[in-house]
Amino acid sequence: MQIVDTIAGLRAARQGLKGQVGVVLTMGALHMGHLTLVREARDENDAVLTTIFVNPTQFGANEDLSKYPRDLPRDLAMLEKTGVDLVFTPTSEMMYPKGFQTWVDVTEVSQGLEGQHRPGHFKGVGTVVAKLFNLTQPDIAYFGQKDAQQVSVIKRMAHDLNFPLEVAVCPTVRETDGLAMSSRNVYLLAEQRTAAGVLFRSLQAAVGIYAAGERNPERLRQAALRTLHDEPLAQAEYVSAADAATLEELNAISIDPILLSMAVRIGQVRLIDNVLLPLELNNRRDLTRVLGG
């Protein structure tokens, strides 16, 4: 596995990767969700390139940039065992040099949900992903369903800016109690970790009434919220039932597919999760097709 930490080094090493190249963009603090994306890329491509970069521009003023978990030696060891060919580990100064003033802003699918609660977040995401696509030149880029709105933003950006690549969306990887794997899960204390299972249970509550024939978006939201309210440590920031393609909130009897999503605080830790309805859409082929249109 080759490790490079300069743009010139990346470009030289990228030229040495032959055939079809898959990329997995990460902020480090790797877990099984990341490694599942890497294995998918390994199975489908001649070479796999991974990036590790904690992107400062997608963190808000009151968010956890300084506390974000970082363990580069551990991450690199995990990637080497998974069969990655090349890892790019740039610095913030390299990605945003003095005088940097060019931004990528996807203006519609970024507005609601996370965009509403984290102003500027997707401007940072769109910019860094566009830069990394340009630098890594992949044929396929792999992302996880857990960050469904991010996927939609990236798909729209890649389409609008004519990046010659496929954006592949892989199902959320979960713990045994259903909690979506996330680098932020390490922040949870023991009692909070137990409480965090309520996110998946809340989604399942809405899935249950959907399976019984309910199509009213507000009733789906309320079913999830009732379960969340049963957990004293959980504070819901939002629960959404949105059109899976446009991410516009649904306010009337709706047709499929629906993206049911939420952001919940367990203590100081902010967690997100989602599921597509109907459930059979939660596989790579349909996720890639449906999310973001």
Contacts in CASP RR format, 6 or more apart in sequence:
PFRMAT RR
TARGET T0000
AUTHOR 0000-0000-0000
METHOD contacts of the structure
MODEL  1
MQIVDTIAGLRAARQGLKGQVGVVLTMGALHMGHLTLVREARDENDAVLT
TIFVNPTQFGANEDLSKYPRDLPRDLAMLEKTGVDLVFTPTSEMMYPKGF
QTWVDVTEVSQGLEGQHRPGHFKGVGTVVAKLFNLTQPDIAYFGQKDAQQ
VSVIKRMAHDLNFPLEVAVCPTVRETDGLAMSSRNVYLLAEQRTAAGVLF
RSLQAAVGIYAAGERNPERLRQAALRTLHDEPLAQAEYVSAADAATLEEL
NAISIDPILLSMAVRIGQVRLIDNVLLPLELNNRRDLTRVLGG
1 76 0 8 1.000
1 79 0 8 1.000
1 80 0 8 1.000
1 83 0 8 1.000
1 84 0 8 1.000
1 85 0 8 1.000
1 86 0 8 1.000
1 87 0 8 1.000
2 13 0 8 1.000
2 85 0 8 1.000
2 86 0 8 1.000
2 87 0 8 1.000
3 76 0 8 1.000
3 86 0 8 1.000
3 87 0 8 1.000
3 89 0 8 1.000
4 10 0 8 1.000
4 12 0 8 1.000
4 13 0 8 1.000
4 86 0 8 1.000
4 87 0 8 1.000
4 88 0 8 1.000
4 89 0 8 1.000
5 88 0 8 1.000
5 89 0 8 1.000
5 90 0 8 1.000
5 91 0 8 1.000
6 90 0 8 1.000
6 94 0 8 1.000
7 90 0 8 1.000
7 94 0 8 1.000
7 135 0 8 1.000
10 86 0 8 1.000
10 88 0 8 1.000
10 135 0 8 1.000
10 136 0 8 1.000
11 135 0 8 1.000
13 86 0 8 1.000
14 21 0 8 1.000
14 49 0 8 1.000
14 86 0 8 1.000
14 135 0 8 1.000
14 136 0 8 1.000
14 137 0 8 1.000
17 46 0 8 1.000
17 47 0 8 1.000
17 49 0 8 1.000
17 85 0 8 1.000
17 86 0 8 1.000
18 46 0 8 1.000
18 47 0 8 1.000
19 45 0 8 1.000
19 46 0 8 1.000
19 47 0 8 1.000
20 44 0 8 1.000
20 45 0 8 1.000
20 46 0 8 1.000
20 47 0 8 1.000
20 139 0 8 1.000
20 140 0 8 1.000
21 45 0 8 1.000
21 46 0 8 1.000
21 47 0 8 1.000
21 48 0 8 1.000
21 49 0 8 1.000
21 136 0 8 1.000
21 137 0 8 1.000
21 138 0 8 1.000
21 139 0 8 1.000
21 140 0 8 1.000
22 41 0 8 1.000
22 44 0 8 1.000
22 45 0 8 1.000
22 47 0 8 1.000
22 48 0 8 1.000
22 49 0 8 1.000
22 138 0 8 1.000
22 139 0 8 1.000
22 140 0 8 1.000
22 141 0 8 1.000
22 142 0 8 1.000
23 41 0 8 1.000
23 48 0 8 1.000
23 49 0 8 1.000
23 50 0 8 1.000
23 51 0 8 1.000
23 132 0 8 1.000
23 133 0 8 1.000
23 136 0 8 1.000
23 138 0 8 1.000
23 140 0 8 1.000
23 141 0 8 1.000
23 142 0 8 1.000
24 34 0 8 1.000
24 37 0 8 1.000
24 38 0 8 1.000
24 41 0 8 1.000
24 48 0 8 1.000
24 49 0 8 1.000
24 50 0 8 1.000
24 51 0 8 1.000
24 141 0 8 1.000
24 142 0 8 1.000
25 50 0 8 1.000
25 51 0 8 1.000
25 53 0 8 1.000
25 129 0 8 1.000
25 132 0 8 1.000
25 141 0 8 1.000
25 143 0 8 1.000
26 34 0 8 1.000
26 50 0 8 1.000
26 51 0 8 1.000
26 52 0 8 1.000
26 53 0 8 1.000
26 75 0 8 1.000
27 52 0 8 1.000
27 53 0 8 1.000
27 54 0 8 1.000
27 55 0 8 1.000
27 68 0 8 1.000
27 183 0 8 1.000
28 34 0 8 1.000
28 52 0 8 1.000
28 54 0 8 1.000
28 69 0 8 1.000
28 70 0 8 1.000
28 71 0 8 1.000
28 72 0 8 1.000
28 75 0 8 1.000
28 183 0 8 1.000
29 68 0 8 1.000
29 69 0 8 1.000
29 70 0 8 1.000
29 71 0 8 1.000
29 75 0 8 1.000
29 183 0 8 1.000
29 186 0 8 1.000
30 74 0 8 1.000
30 75 0 8 1.000
30 78 0 8 1.000
30 79 0 8 1.000
30 183 0 8 1.000
31 173 0 8 1.000
31 181 0 8 1.000
31 182 0 8 1.000
31 183 0 8 1.000
31 185 0 8 1.000
32 173 0 8 1.000
32 181 0 8 1.000
33 144 0 8 1.000
33 173 0 8 1.000
33 181 0 8 1.000
35 78 0 8 1.000
35 82 0 8 1.000
36 170 0 8 1.000
36 173 0 8 1.000
37 142 0 8 1.000
37 143 0 8 1.000
37 144 0 8 1.000
37 170 0 8 1.000
38 48 0 8 1.000
38 50 0 8 1.000
38 79 0 8 1.000
38 82 0 8 1.000
38 83 0 8 1.000
38 84 0 8 1.000
38 142 0 8 1.000
39 82 0 8 1.000
40 142 0 8 1.000
40 168 0 8 1.000
40 170 0 8 1.000
40 284 0 8 1.000
41 48 0 8 1.000
41 140 0 8 1.000
41 142 0 8 1.000
42 48 0 8 1.000
42 82 0 8 1.000
42 83 0 8 1.000
42 84 0 8 1.000
44 140 0 8 1.000
45 139 0 8 1.000
45 140 0 8 1.000
47 85 0 8 1.000
47 86 0 8 1.000
48 83 0 8 1.000
48 84 0 8 1.000
48 85 0 8 1.000
48 86 0 8 1.000
49 84 0 8 1.000
49 85 0 8 1.000
49 86 0 8 1.000
49 87 0 8 1.000
49 88 0 8 1.000
49 136 0 8 1.000
49 138 0 8 1.000
50 79 0 8 1.000
50 84 0 8 1.000
50 86 0 8 1.000
50 87 0 8 1.000
50 88 0 8 1.000
51 87 0 8 1.000
51 88 0 8 1.000
51 89 0 8 1.000
51 90 0 8 1.000
51 132 0 8 1.000
51 136 0 8 1.000
52 72 0 8 1.000
52 75 0 8 1.000
52 76 0 8 1.000
52 87 0 8 1.000
52 88 0 8 1.000
52 89 0 8 1.000
53 88 0 8 1.000
53 89 0 8 1.000
53 90 0 8 1.000
53 95 0 8 1.000
53 128 0 8 1.000
53 132 0 8 1.000
54 65 0 8 1.000
54 68 0 8 1.000
54 70 0 8 1.000
54 92 0 8 1.000
55 95 0 8 1.000
55 124 0 8 1.000
55 125 0 8 1.000
55 128 0 8 1.000
56 65 0 8 1.000
56 92 0 8 1.000
56 96 0 8 1.000
57 96 0 8 1.000
57 123 0 8 1.000
57 124 0 8 1.000
57 127 0 8 1.000
57 128 0 8 1.000
58 120 0 8 1.000
58 121 0 8 1.000
58 122 0 8 1.000
58 124 0 8 1.000
58 125 0 8 1.000
58 128 0 8 1.000
59 65 0 8 1.000
59 68 0 8 1.000
59 121 0 8 1.000
60 118 0 8 1.000
60 119 0 8 1.000
60 120 0 8 1.000
60 121 0 8 1.000
63 118 0 8 1.000
64 184 0 8 1.000
64 187 0 8 1.000
67 187 0 8 1.000
68 183 0 8 1.000
69 183 0 8 1.000
69 186 0 8 1.000
72 89 0 8 1.000
76 87 0 8 1.000
79 87 0 8 1.000
88 132 0 8 1.000
88 135 0 8 1.000
88 136 0 8 1.000
95 128 0 8 1.000
95 131 0 8 1.000
102 127 0 8 1.000
103 123 0 8 1.000
103 124 0 8 1.000
103 127 0 8 1.000
104 123 0 8 1.000
104 124 0 8 1.000
104 126 0 8 1.000
104 127 0 8 1.000
104 129 0 8 1.000
104 130 0 8 1.000
104 157 0 8 1.000
104 161 0 8 1.000
105 122 0 8 1.000
105 123 0 8 1.000
105 126 0 8 1.000
106 122 0 8 1.000
106 126 0 8 1.000
106 153 0 8 1.000
106 156 0 8 1.000
106 157 0 8 1.000
106 160 0 8 1.000
108 156 0 8 1.000
108 246 0 8 1.000
109 149 0 8 1.000
109 152 0 8 1.000
109 153 0 8 1.000
109 156 0 8 1.000
109 246 0 8 1.000
109 247 0 8 1.000
109 292 0 8 1.000
110 122 0 8 1.000
110 123 0 8 1.000
110 149 0 8 1.000
110 153 0 8 1.000
111 247 0 8 1.000
112 149 0 8 1.000
112 247 0 8 1.000
112 249 0 8 1.000
113 149 0 8 1.000
113 238 0 8 1.000
113 240 0 8 1.000
113 242 0 8 1.000
113 247 0 8 1.000
113 261 0 8 1.000
113 263 0 8 1.000
114 121 0 8 1.000
114 122 0 8 1.000
114 149 0 8 1.000
114 150 0 8 1.000
114 263 0 8 1.000
114 272 0 8 1.000
115 121 0 8 1.000
115 122 0 8 1.000
115 149 0 8 1.000
116 238 0 8 1.000
117 237 0 8 1.000
117 238 0 8 1.000
117 263 0 8 1.000
122 149 0 8 1.000
122 150 0 8 1.000
122 153 0 8 1.000
125 150 0 8 1.000
125 153 0 8 1.000
125 154 0 8 1.000
126 153 0 8 1.000
126 154 0 8 1.000
126 157 0 8 1.000
129 154 0 8 1.000
129 157 0 8 1.000
130 157 0 8 1.000
130 161 0 8 1.000
130 163 0 8 1.000
133 141 0 8 1.000
133 158 0 8 1.000
133 163 0 8 1.000
133 165 0 8 1.000
138 165 0 8 1.000
139 165 0 8 1.000
139 166 0 8 1.000
140 165 0 8 1.000
140 166 0 8 1.000
140 167 0 8 1.000
140 168 0 8 1.000
141 154 0 8 1.000
141 158 0 8 1.000
141 165 0 8 1.000
141 166 0 8 1.000
141 167 0 8 1.000
141 168 0 8 1.000
142 168 0 8 1.000
142 170 0 8 1.000
143 150 0 8 1.000
143 151 0 8 1.000
143 154 0 8 1.000
143 167 0 8 1.000
143 168 0 8 1.000
143 169 0 8 1.000
143 170 0 8 1.000
144 151 0 8 1.000
144 169 0 8 1.000
144 170 0 8 1.000
144 171 0 8 1.000
144 172 0 8 1.000
145 151 0 8 1.000
145 169 0 8 1.000
145 170 0 8 1.000
145 171 0 8 1.000
145 172 0 8 1.000
145 274 0 8 1.000
145 276 0 8 1.000
145 282 0 8 1.000
145 287 0 8 1.000
145 291 0 8 1.000
146 172 0 8 1.000
146 180 0 8 1.000
146 181 0 8 1.000
146 182 0 8 1.000
146 272 0 8 1.000
146 273 0 8 1.000
146 274 0 8 1.000
147 272 0 8 1.000
148 259 0 8 1.000
148 261 0 8 1.000
148 274 0 8 1.000
148 291 0 8 1.000
149 247 0 8 1.000
149 261 0 8 1.000
151 167 0 8 1.000
151 169 0 8 1.000
151 287 0 8 1.000
151 291 0 8 1.000
151 292 0 8 1.000
152 247 0 8 1.000
152 291 0 8 1.000
152 292 0 8 1.000
152 293 0 8 1.000
154 167 0 8 1.000
155 167 0 8 1.000
155 291 0 8 1.000
155 292 0 8 1.000
155 293 0 8 1.000
156 292 0 8 1.000
157 163 0 8 1.000
158 165 0 8 1.000
158 167 0 8 1.000
166 288 0 8 1.000
167 288 0 8 1.000
168 284 0 8 1.000
168 288 0 8 1.000
169 284 0 8 1.000
169 287 0 8 1.000
169 288 0 8 1.000
169 291 0 8 1.000
170 284 0 8 1.000
170 287 0 8 1.000
171 282 0 8 1.000
171 283 0 8 1.000
171 284 0 8 1.000
171 287 0 8 1.000
172 180 0 8 1.000
172 181 0 8 1.000
172 273 0 8 1.000
172 274 0 8 1.000
172 282 0 8 1.000
173 180 0 8 1.000
173 181 0 8 1.000
174 180 0 8 1.000
174 181 0 8 1.000
174 200 0 8 1.000
175 181 0 8 1.000
175 185 0 8 1.000
177 197 0 8 1.000
177 200 0 8 1.000
178 197 0 8 1.000
178 200 0 8 1.000
179 185 0 8 1.000
179 193 0 8 1.000
179 196 0 8 1.000
179 197 0 8 1.000
179 199 0 8 1.000
179 200 0 8 1.000
179 271 0 8 1.000
179 273 0 8 1.000
180 199 0 8 1.000
180 200 0 8 1.000
180 271 0 8 1.000
180 272 0 8 1.000
180 273 0 8 1.000
182 271 0 8 1.000
182 272 0 8 1.000
184 269 0 8 1.000
184 270 0 8 1.000
184 271 0 8 1.000
185 193 0 8 1.000
185 196 0 8 1.000
185 269 0 8 1.000
185 271 0 8 1.000
187 268 0 8 1.000
187 269 0 8 1.000
188 196 0 8 1.000
188 266 0 8 1.000
188 269 0 8 1.000
191 233 0 8 1.000
192 233 0 8 1.000
192 266 0 8 1.000
192 267 0 8 1.000
192 269 0 8 1.000
195 231 0 8 1.000
195 232 0 8 1.000
195 233 0 8 1.000
195 234 0 8 1.000
195 266 0 8 1.000
196 266 0 8 1.000
196 269 0 8 1.000
196 271 0 8 1.000
198 227 0 8 1.000
198 228 0 8 1.000
198 230 0 8 1.000
198 231 0 8 1.000
198 234 0 8 1.000
198 264 0 8 1.000
199 228 0 8 1.000
199 234 0 8 1.000
199 262 0 8 1.000
199 264 0 8 1.000
199 271 0 8 1.000
199 273 0 8 1.000
200 273 0 8 1.000
201 227 0 8 1.000
202 224 0 8 1.000
202 225 0 8 1.000
202 227 0 8 1.000
202 228 0 8 1.000
202 239 0 8 1.000
202 262 0 8 1.000
202 264 0 8 1.000
203 224 0 8 1.000
203 260 0 8 1.000
203 262 0 8 1.000
203 273 0 8 1.000
203 274 0 8 1.000
203 275 0 8 1.000
205 223 0 8 1.000
205 224 0 8 1.000
205 226 0 8 1.000
205 227 0 8 1.000
206 220 0 8 1.000
206 221 0 8 1.000
206 223 0 8 1.000
206 224 0 8 1.000
206 241 0 8 1.000
206 260 0 8 1.000
206 277 0 8 1.000
207 260 0 8 1.000
207 275 0 8 1.000
207 277 0 8 1.000
207 279 0 8 1.000
208 223 0 8 1.000
209 219 0 8 1.000
209 220 0 8 1.000
209 223 0 8 1.000
210 220 0 8 1.000
210 258 0 8 1.000
210 277 0 8 1.000
210 278 0 8 1.000
211 279 0 8 1.000
214 220 0 8 1.000
214 223 0 8 1.000
215 253 0 8 1.000
215 254 0 8 1.000
215 255 0 8 1.000
216 252 0 8 1.000
216 253 0 8 1.000
216 254 0 8 1.000
217 241 0 8 1.000
217 249 0 8 1.000
217 250 0 8 1.000
217 251 0 8 1.000
217 252 0 8 1.000
217 254 0 8 1.000
217 258 0 8 1.000
218 241 0 8 1.000
218 251 0 8 1.000
220 241 0 8 1.000
220 258 0 8 1.000
220 260 0 8 1.000
220 277 0 8 1.000
221 239 0 8 1.000
221 240 0 8 1.000
221 241 0 8 1.000
224 239 0 8 1.000
224 260 0 8 1.000
224 262 0 8 1.000
225 236 0 8 1.000
225 239 0 8 1.000
228 234 0 8 1.000
228 236 0 8 1.000
228 239 0 8 1.000
228 262 0 8 1.000
228 264 0 8 1.000
229 236 0 8 1.000
233 266 0 8 1.000
233 267 0 8 1.000
234 264 0 8 1.000
234 265 0 8 1.000
234 266 0 8 1.000
235 264 0 8 1.000
235 265 0 8 1.000
235 266 0 8 1.000
235 267 0 8 1.000
236 262 0 8 1.000
236 263 0 8 1.000
236 264 0 8 1.000
237 262 0 8 1.000
237 263 0 8 1.000
237 264 0 8 1.000
237 265 0 8 1.000
237 270 0 8 1.000
238 262 0 8 1.000
238 263 0 8 1.000
239 260 0 8 1.000
239 261 0 8 1.000
239 262 0 8 1.000
240 249 0 8 1.000
240 259 0 8 1.000
240 260 0 8 1.000
240 261 0 8 1.000
240 262 0 8 1.000
241 249 0 8 1.000
241 250 0 8 1.000
241 254 0 8 1.000
241 258 0 8 1.000
241 259 0 8 1.000
241 260 0 8 1.000
242 248 0 8 1.000
242 249 0 8 1.000
242 250 0 8 1.000
242 258 0 8 1.000
242 259 0 8 1.000
242 261 0 8 1.000
243 250 0 8 1.000
243 254 0 8 1.000
243 258 0 8 1.000
243 259 0 8 1.000
244 257 0 8 1.000
244 258 0 8 1.000
244 259 0 8 1.000
244 276 0 8 1.000
244 281 0 8 1.000
244 290 0 8 1.000
244 291 0 8 1.000
244 292 0 8 1.000
244 293 0 8 1.000
245 257 0 8 1.000
245 290 0 8 1.000
245 291 0 8 1.000
245 292 0 8 1.000
245 293 0 8 1.000
246 292 0 8 1.000
246 293 0 8 1.000
247 259 0 8 1.000
247 292 0 8 1.000
250 258 0 8 1.000
256 277 0 8 1.000
256 278 0 8 1.000
256 281 0 8 1.000
257 276 0 8 1.000
257 277 0 8 1.000
257 278 0 8 1.000
257 281 0 8 1.000
257 290 0 8 1.000
258 276 0 8 1.000
258 277 0 8 1.000
259 274 0 8 1.000
259 275 0 8 1.000
259 276 0 8 1.000
259 277 0 8 1.000
259 291 0 8 1.000
260 274 0 8 1.000
260 275 0 8 1.000
260 276 0 8 1.000
260 277 0 8 1.000
261 272 0 8 1.000
261 273 0 8 1.000
261 274 0 8 1.000
261 275 0 8 1.000
262 272 0 8 1.000
262 273 0 8 1.000
262 274 0 8 1.000
263 270 0 8 1.000
263 271 0 8 1.000
263 272 0 8 1.000
264 270 0 8 1.000
264 271 0 8 1.000
264 272 0 8 1.000
264 273 0 8 1.000
265 271 0 8 1.000
275 282 0 8 1.000
276 282 0 8 1.000
276 286 0 8 1.000
276 287 0 8 1.000
276 290 0 8 1.000
276 291 0 8 1.000
280 286 0 8 1.000
281 287 0 8 1.000
281 290 0 8 1.000
END
